[in-house]
Amino acid sequence: MPRTQKNDNFIDKSFTVMADIILKILPANRKAKEAFVYYRDGMSAQAEGEYAEALEYYEEALTLEEDPSDRGYILYNMGLIYASNGDHSKALELYHQAIELNPRLPQALNNIAVIYHYQGERAKEAGDMDGGEALFDQAADYWIRAIRMAPNNYIEAQNWLKTTGRSQVDVFF
């Protein structure tokens, strides 16, 4: 049974009904509509913490989806799952692929920065001060890119950039 038929709360049912209506009137080919159904089911599974199931739906959506921007969002969501499971290298790989396909994903840039910052903290804790600083510099580069796209977001990152002297400007907007 497709995940969309399993939804048991009002909000999920409402979203499913609205999405089905949009799918029917959307001027898209059958393959794109089918990709959206898999993507929607992946998001639903991911929201419920069913990560293996979500990844299966996202993989299927990727085989069908042709639009680079939409493929970027699918890869981004897959990256979220890998990051939450602690597989940072796979998450980074997926976030980078997402940005290649959809350069307007500040959330992917932010998540890359978060991972580099985390790795920088671990490196410094292990006594690798130079390696930690290099990772912090990478984090700064990605946060600056994300903030330029979404200047009202990532306030903590903006403060970190300012307090560590990694920001060339005080205000990004």
C-alpha positions as CSV (number, residue, x, y, z in Angstrom):
1,M,0.0,0.0,0.0
2,P,1.4,3.4,-0.9
3,R,2.4,5.6,2.1
4,T,-0.2,8.2,1.0
5,Q,-3.0,5.8,1.7
6,K,-1.6,5.1,5.3
7,N,-1.9,8.6,6.6
8,D,-4.1,8.7,9.6
9,N,-4.0,12.2,10.9
10,F,-6.0,15.2,9.7
11,I,-3.1,17.3,8.5
12,D,-1.5,14.4,6.5
13,K,-4.9,13.5,5.0
14,S,-5.5,17.1,4.0
15,F,-2.1,17.5,2.5
16,T,-2.6,14.2,0.5
17,V,-5.9,15.3,-0.8
18,M,-4.6,18.7,-1.8
19,A,-1.5,17.2,-3.4
20,D,-3.7,14.7,-5.4
21,I,-5.8,17.6,-6.7
22,I,-2.7,19.5,-7.7
23,L,-1.3,16.4,-9.4
24,K,-4.5,16.0,-11.5
25,I,-4.5,19.6,-12.7
26,L,-0.7,20.1,-12.9
27,P,0.5,20.5,-16.5
28,A,3.2,17.9,-16.1
29,N,3.9,14.6,-17.8
30,R,3.1,11.4,-16.1
31,K,6.7,10.6,-15.1
32,A,7.0,14.0,-13.3
33,K,3.8,13.4,-11.5
34,E,4.9,9.9,-10.4
35,A,8.2,11.3,-9.2
36,F,6.3,13.8,-7.1
37,V,4.2,11.0,-5.5
38,Y,7.4,9.2,-4.5
39,Y,8.9,12.4,-3.2
40,R,5.8,13.2,-1.2
41,D,5.8,9.7,0.3
42,G,9.5,10.1,1.1
43,M,8.8,13.3,3.0
44,S,6.0,11.6,4.9
45,A,8.2,8.6,5.9
46,Q,11.0,10.9,6.8
47,A,8.7,13.0,9.0
48,E,7.7,9.8,10.9
49,G,11.4,8.8,11.3
50,E,11.1,5.9,8.9
51,Y,14.4,6.8,7.2
52,A,15.1,3.6,5.3
53,E,11.6,3.8,3.8
54,A,12.1,7.5,3.0
55,L,15.4,6.8,1.2
56,E,13.7,4.1,-0.9
57,Y,11.0,6.6,-2.0
58,Y,13.6,9.3,-2.7
59,E,15.7,6.9,-4.7
60,E,12.6,6.0,-6.8
61,A,11.8,9.7,-7.2
62,L,15.3,10.3,-8.5
63,T,15.0,7.7,-11.2
64,L,11.9,9.5,-12.5
65,E,12.5,13.2,-11.8
66,E,14.2,15.0,-14.7
67,D,14.0,18.6,-13.4
68,P,17.4,19.6,-11.9
69,S,15.9,21.8,-9.3
70,D,13.5,19.1,-8.0
71,R,16.3,16.6,-8.1
72,G,18.3,19.0,-5.9
73,Y,15.5,19.0,-3.3
74,I,15.3,15.2,-3.3
75,L,19.1,14.9,-2.8
76,Y,18.9,17.6,0.0
77,N,16.3,15.5,1.9
78,M,18.4,12.4,1.5
79,G,21.4,14.4,2.9
80,L,19.3,15.3,5.9
81,I,18.7,11.6,6.6
82,Y,22.4,10.7,6.3
83,A,23.4,13.6,8.5
84,S,20.9,12.7,11.2
85,N,22.3,9.2,11.2
86,G,25.8,10.5,11.6
87,D,27.1,9.6,8.1
88,H,28.5,13.1,7.5
89,S,30.6,12.2,4.4
90,K,27.5,10.8,2.6
91,A,25.5,13.8,3.7
92,L,28.2,16.2,2.4
93,E,28.2,14.3,-0.9
94,L,24.5,14.6,-1.3
95,Y,24.4,18.3,-0.3
96,H,27.1,19.1,-2.8
97,Q,25.1,17.2,-5.5
98,A,22.0,19.1,-4.5
99,I,23.8,22.4,-4.9
100,E,25.2,21.5,-8.3
101,L,21.7,20.8,-9.5
102,N,20.0,23.6,-7.6
103,P,22.4,26.4,-6.6
104,R,19.6,28.3,-4.8
105,L,19.5,25.9,-1.8
106,P,20.8,28.0,1.1
107,Q,19.7,25.3,3.5
108,A,22.1,22.8,1.9
109,L,24.9,25.4,2.2
110,N,24.0,25.9,5.8
111,N,24.0,22.1,6.5
112,I,27.4,21.7,4.8
113,A,28.7,24.5,7.1
114,V,27.2,22.8,10.2
115,I,29.0,19.6,9.4
116,Y,32.3,21.3,8.7
117,H,31.9,23.3,12.0
118,Y,31.2,20.0,13.9
119,Q,34.2,18.4,12.3
120,G,36.3,21.4,13.2
121,E,35.2,21.1,16.9
122,R,36.1,17.4,16.9
123,A,39.5,18.1,15.3
124,K,40.3,20.7,17.9
125,E,39.2,18.4,20.7
126,A,41.6,15.8,19.3
127,G,44.4,18.3,19.4
128,D,44.5,19.1,15.7
129,M,44.3,22.9,16.0
130,D,45.3,23.6,12.4
131,G,42.9,21.1,11.0
132,G,40.1,22.4,13.2
133,E,40.8,26.0,12.0
134,A,40.8,24.8,8.4
135,L,37.4,23.2,8.9
136,F,36.1,26.3,10.6
137,D,37.3,28.3,7.5
138,Q,35.3,26.0,5.3
139,A,32.3,26.3,7.5
140,A,32.6,30.1,7.3
141,D,32.7,30.0,3.5
142,Y,29.5,28.0,3.2
143,W,27.7,30.1,5.9
144,I,28.6,33.3,4.1
145,R,27.2,31.9,0.8
146,A,24.0,30.7,2.6
147,I,23.5,34.0,4.4
148,R,24.0,36.0,1.1
149,M,21.0,34.0,-0.3
150,A,18.9,34.2,2.9
151,P,20.1,37.2,4.9
152,N,17.4,36.9,7.5
153,N,18.3,33.3,8.3
154,Y,21.2,31.7,10.1
155,I,21.5,34.4,12.8
156,E,23.6,32.1,15.0
157,A,26.0,31.6,12.1
158,Q,26.1,35.3,11.5
159,N,27.1,35.9,15.1
160,W,29.7,33.1,15.0
161,L,31.2,34.6,11.8
162,K,31.4,38.0,13.5
163,T,32.8,36.8,16.8
164,T,35.4,34.7,15.2
165,G,36.5,37.4,12.8
166,R,35.5,35.4,9.7
167,S,33.0,37.9,8.5
168,Q,34.0,40.8,6.3
169,V,30.7,42.6,6.8
170,D,28.5,43.2,9.9
171,V,25.2,43.0,8.0
172,F,24.4,40.7,5.1
173,F,21.3,42.4,3.9
